[in-house]
């Protein structure tokens, strides 16, 4: 269910980026105006992660997550009624509010349902949903647009969320309440210690004073803007720089995000494999993340404007290694924090990552419009992950458990 929610999340958020070349011709917006439309999404997405994280900690996943998917599905459908850049910006902002719940809620669910040794690979499966959503989106959107028009692309993909909500409401329960969970399964889930139904909550103010929280936040701040560039600007980059037609572009992007699927699953599998074979958690997670930090700088080659297939291969490498990185970065929260704080910590990290991505969107638009070049963006991407890993290791050198005293939220 978490995988499918993430597929829908990325299908809905990806639609505008894929349709941008066609919508630009119809509504005559500039690259910088498109950057501000994306800014609207990233702004609300950034600042709603923290409230959603705290809300799912307080209300529980069943109600909180279902409410979020209803909201973002309505917002995705609303794009069909936009008639200007400002109109798309409004619906994009509403989409960001709803979609902000996905990762705080999903990582919390993984912490509830999996022991520590399995969380990285479970997060990898969850994270693969982002790639599958982006992978299937081009083909789906291409068919819908050419058969029914661009409005149908938003209406039909947005409506899929309501089917997910119905299934979630019927199927999801907390492990303590699930009628089909056997005692052996429950013991496996609780091997790291029992869940505490009466566990106190942790305020974000207290968590903000913990350096391990900032290790996760900085990891997101330096990597999320690169992912957002590939998610929202890659179709435009292929169109502007390499003049790739719509049908070919859909196939290329599908292949790129298929590579990202392998990266997500591979990153989660590798650190879990190393832990199973006796590696300390700290060493296993960071060694796995270091592979991404070493390979992603190769994207600087794109600044030299190579041929289209070199650019495509490098793009596939970057998105695969980003998801390799991300599967482990999310899992570090369950290494360092108690279950009751994870939703809030992930929400804080999402605020940092999406906040930085928010700032970057208009800058990308300005760069493309003013200099007619994507080269500065690729050079920044080449530096981002090594810096992120250095900060993560400096702030959390052992990935040990934070010495937190619970501070309840005000009632």
C-alpha positions, -999 to +999 in steps of 0.1 A: +000+000+000+028+024+008+045+016-026+012+022-044+006+055-026+041+066-037+034+056-073+003+078-073+021+106-055+048+108-082+024+102-111+004+132-100+033+155-093+052+144-125+023+152-148+029+189-151+066+185-159+060+160-187+032+182-202+052+215-199+064+217-235+028+214-248+013+237-220+040+263-227+029+266-263-007+270-252-003+293-223+029+311-234+047+310-201+084+316-198+109+292-182+110+316-152+072+316-148+073+278-150+099+279-122+075+299-101+047+274-107+071+247-094+080+270-065+043+271-054+044+233-051+077+231-034+068+258-009+036+242+004+052+207+002+081+220+023+062+237+050+035+210+053+058+181+059+063+191+095+026+194+103+018+162+085+046+144+104+032+156+137-004+149+126+003+113+117+022+108+150-009+122+168-039+108+149-024+076+136-017+065+100-051+052+090-070+085+092-041+109+086-028+092+055-062+087+039-071+123+044-038+134+027-044+112-004-080+126-008-066+161-007-038+156-032-061+136-056-086+165-057-058+190-063-043+168-091-077+168-108-080+206-103-051+212-127-076+205-156-094+237-148-064+260-148-060+285-176-029+304-167+004+301-149-012+315-118-040+289-120-015+261-123+004+276-094-027+275-072-035+239-079+002+230-076+003+246-042-027+226-030-011+194-044+020+201-024-001+204+008-015+169+004+015+152-010+037+163+019+022+136+040+035+107+019+070+101+032+065+111+069+035+087+071+052+059+051+085+059+070+065+058+103+045+028+090+078+010+081+091+017+116+059+002+131+058-029+108+095-039+104+124-047+127+155-025+123+174-050+101+146-050+075+138-013+073+163-003+047+150-028+021+114-019+031+122+018+025+138+008-008+105-008-019+087+023-008+112+046-025+108+024-057+073+037-059+086+072-067+106+057-096+077+036-108+054+066-107+078+087-127+085+057-150+049+049-159+038+085-161+052+094-195+035+065-213+002+070-195+003+108-200+013+105-237-016+082-244-042+103-224-031+136-240-031+124-275-064+106-272-084+128-248-065+161-243-043+174-216-072+180-192-080+142-191-044+135-181-049+154-149-085+142-142-079+105-148-046+103-130-059+123-100-090+101-097-069+070-091-061+082-056-097+076-045-094+038-052-063+037-030-080+055-002-109+029-002-084+000-001-063+017+026-093+022+049-104-014+045-069-030+048-047-010+071-044-015+108-017-009+134+002-042+141-013-043+176-048-043+161-044-063+129-065-095+131-044-116+107-010-110+124+003-142+140+022-142+173+054-153+155+050-123+131+043-099+160+074-112+178+095-107+147+083-071+143+090-064+180+125-080+181+141-046+187+118-039+216+080-036+221+059-008+207+046+014+235+010+024+230+013+049+258+046+063+246+050+100+250+055+122+219+084+144+210+081+181+201+098+193+169+114+221+191+132+195+211+141+175+181+156+206+164+181+208+192+194+174+184+224+172+160+212+139+146+181+156+133+202+180+114+223+152+099+191+140+083+179+175+074+212+184+056+211+150+038+178+160+024+187+197+017+216+188-006+200+159-024+163+168-029+169+198-052+188+175-076+159+150-076+134+178-082+154+190-112+152+156-128+116+151-119+103+185-131+128+197-157+141+166-174+114+166-201+120+202-208+158+197-209+155+169-234+131+190-255+152+222-253+188+209-255+184+177-276+150+184-294+137+149-285+101+145-298+072+136-274+070+099-281+107+093-279+109+115-248+083+093-231+103+061-238+136+077-227+122+089-194+106+056-188+140+039-191+157+065-169+132+059-141+134+021-145+171+026-137+160+045-106+139+015-095+170-007-095+189+020-076+162+022-049+160-015-044+197-020-047+206+006-021+181-008+004+192-043-003+230-036+000+229-020+035+206-047+048+228-074+033+259-059+049+241-057+083+230-093+080+266-103+074+279-086+106+287-051+095+278-024+121+248-003+111+268+029+108+294+014+085+268-004+064+246+026+058+275+051+051+294+027+029+263+022+008+256+060+006+292+067-003+288+047-035+262+072-046+283+102-035+312+089-056+292+081-088+268+111-090+296+137-097+300+121-131+269+142-141+293+172-145+300+157-180+266+170-190+278+206-185+300+200-216+268+194-237+275+158-248+253+139-272+218+130-263+226+094-254+255+103-231+231+128-214+204+100-211+229+075-196+242+101-171+206+110-161+198+074-155+229+070-133+220+101-112+184+092-106+194+056-098+221+067-073+198+093-058+173+066-049+201+044-037+211+072-014+176+081-004+166+045+006+194+046+032+190+083+043+154+077+052+163+046+072+189+065+093+159+081+111+148+048+125+185+041+134+188+073+154+153+080+168+125+062+187+094+052+166+073+079+182+096+106+169+102+093+134+072+109+117+082+143+130+119+139+122+111+129+086+087+158+083+115+182+094+138+167+068+112+170+042+108+207+051+146+212+047+148+193+014+117+207-001+125+242+011+159+241-007+142+226-038+116+255-035+144+281-037+161+263-066+131+262-089+130+299-099+168+299-101+167+271-126+141+290-146+162+322-145+193+302-156+175+286-185+158+318-196+188+342-191+218+320-202+200+293-223+221+267-205+217+239-180+254+236-174+255+254-139+228+230-127+248+199-136+279+214-119+260+220-087+245+185-088+280+170-091+290+186-057+259+181-037+261+145-026+297+144-014+290+175+007+258+159+021+276+128+031+304+148+048+278+167+068+259+135+077+290+119+090+301+150+109+268+154+127+261+117+132+295+099+132+281+067+147+244+068+138+237+059+174+204+065+192+197+101+202+195+106+240+161+121+240+139+128+269+103+128+257+086+162+256+049+159+251+031+182+227+009+209+243-027+198+246 
